[in-house]
Structures are given as structure tokens and as C-alpha cells.
């Protein structure tokens, strides 16, 4: 079956339920995983904003949506905005499209929120998911504030989702941003990091990490209280207000990640 990476019609509740069962029976015990704060998830449209860890594995993503599905049903399971490079990989596209993955774009997110559904975004993208291991307990969004503009324009709350431990499933020694710039992948593939990483069974790799066995690191994911922003005329275009809202979200997420990491 061919999948349109911008279509919202491929999401399959039966496949989501099946995936949730597999995640909770296999991935959850492997990572001794725990999901907290699920009672804080609101009904209706909302923007989940997460820190992205562990490279392409995204174990924390699957653990969170599975626990949310069990706790609240399909309403709590978000559509995920994914990088186009990965969605165009045939095997991966056929796996994640039925689970609700669509190409990351402002337009797709607005369509989903207008339906009353939830969207999951990782503002840091590859900069966050491929950050060096020494920065595993940091929120790395770079200068990306588009998620704030999205929430303001759609007039939906942001639900911060913070994961700790997932960045120990793959050891990134360096994100090699200089290599991405030298090869031009930051321009023609929109990939600003080409990591130097250690994984099982491949050992040391540079650039794209082939499918690997994630290390059995403990993962804790916590959904925080929804963040509501005061409506302002032109708020999404007011750079000062966007920066203020962005700092508010980053601060609460960093404080939570620091607390979880200390455990």
C-alpha cells in the first residue's frame, strides 16, 4: 500500500492498539519504563511538546503513546510530526504511518488540531535526538520556536512531555554538526547533525546510524500540566511574546528533566 506522507487518513486504531500491546509487553520491561502524569492529559486538541532522545529509536515516544492509549484511549494518542527523510524510507513509512506519523509541517499540524486531535512535536529535532551523551540531561531546542507559534495560532494548550533515560539507549559521542555543514546535509536534507555514535552491534559509526539494539537503559516519561497562553492580538507574530512563551516551556521541561535524571 502506498502512503501519502501528508495524509491524515492512514491512522489505524487497530494497528495502534496492536503496537501498544507489543510496546508494553516487550519495550516496557526492557527499559523498566514508567509513565507519569497521564491524568494531566486534557481531552480534545492539544500540542504535546517533547524532548527527543536516543537517535532514530524513539523508544520514549512509543512508550508514551502506548501508556496514553491504555489510560485514555485514542483521543490521547497524538499524530506525530516526523522528518520527511525518515518518512520516505519505505519500510519505516509503512510502519509508522498507520500509527499516525505525518510529514512535519505547520500546515499538517493545523489540520490535525482543527480536527480536535492531538499533535506531538519535538522542536529540537535531530539536534536534540543526536546531542552528545554528555548533554543527555539537557533540553536542546536550538533557536526553534515554531511550536509556540503553532500553539498560539491554533489556540491550544501545550502539554510538555519530558523523558529521562532514553538518551542512554544509544551513546552519541559527538553530533558532528561541522560534518553536516561540510557535506551540505543541513541544506539538502535538513539534517544538521551526523553523529559519531556507539551502538550494538555496530560499535563506532559516523553519520546515519543503522538499525541497532537499544541499550536497556531505564526510561521515565512524564506528562506535565498543560500550559495555556494568554491570547494577544498578533501574539504569534510578536517575537518578544513568542520568546517569553518559549522560555516558559523550556524552563519547566528542563527543571523536570533535571529532577528525573537525579532519581
Helices and strands as residue ranges (DSSP letters): H 13-22, I 23-27, H 28-31, E 34-36, G 38-40, E 46-50, G 55-57, H 59-72, G 74-76, E 79-82, H 84-87, H 90-96, G 97-99, E 101-103, H 106-114, E 118-121, H 125-129, G 133-135, H 146-154, E 158-164, G 166-168, E 171-174, H 177-183, H 185-188, E 196-199, E 203-206, E 220-223, G 235-237, H 239-262
